[in-house]
Amino acid sequence: MDIEEPCSSCGTSMKVAYSLRFFKEPSWSCSYRCSHCGSAIEVDGAGPLGNPVRSLLLEKYGSATLTFGDSVSDINLVKFIKSLATVDIKKAHSLARKIREQGGICGFLCEINWLKIIAENNGIVDVQVGELMQCVDVKAYTFLDFFSDLGT
């Protein structure tokens, strides 16, 4: 995924490439090389990609939602949450309630697919991925807020 940004050295507009990776937790990287002045950089970061870059990329590429069906028990949802981070049972129940109240979790399609795989690995089969144009105008729990609330 890429967005146009000004070069930090000369101000010329250039494409900055961003990539997202998932293992035990999300991580990201970005890189660019300015064709005008030759300035180059590569940066790696742990955790979800933050704002304002995240908002610009979501606006350009759209987003997806992960929703859990009615057949998914609260216990299974808590198990899913606890597989993502070391949280106590009370916090896991609170996050499960928030996911249900807000109609799911929204983020980049790759983030949502990663969460879907984790849910399925925890025995949750009634889980759907839906596409949205933007997370901004929906009530779903954003991936960034969800991971912030997990404390990772």
Stockholm file with secondary structure:
# STOCKHOLM 1.0

chainA/1-152         MDIEEPCSSCGTSMKVAYSLRFFKEPSWSCSYRCSHCGSAIEVDGAGPLGNPVRSLLLEKYGSATLTFGDSVSDINLVKFIKSLATVDIKKAHSLARKIREQGGICGFLCEINWLKIIAENNGIVDVQVGELMQCVDVKAYTFLDFFSDLGT
#=GR chainA/1-152 SS CEEEEECTTTCCEEEEEEEEEESSSEEEEEEEECTTTCCEEEEEEESSCCTTHHHHHHHHHCEEEEEECTTSCHHHHHHHHHHHSCCCHHHHHHHHHHHHHTTSEEECHHHHHHHHHHHHHTTCCCEEEEEESCSTTSCSEEHHHHHHHHTC
#=GC SS_cons         CEEEEECTTTCCEEEEEEEEEESSSEEEEEEEECTTTCCEEEEEEESSCCTTHHHHHHHHHCEEEEEECTTSCHHHHHHHHHHHSCCCHHHHHHHHHHHHHTTSEEECHHHHHHHHHHHHHTTCCCEEEEEESCSTTSCSEEHHHHHHHHTC
//
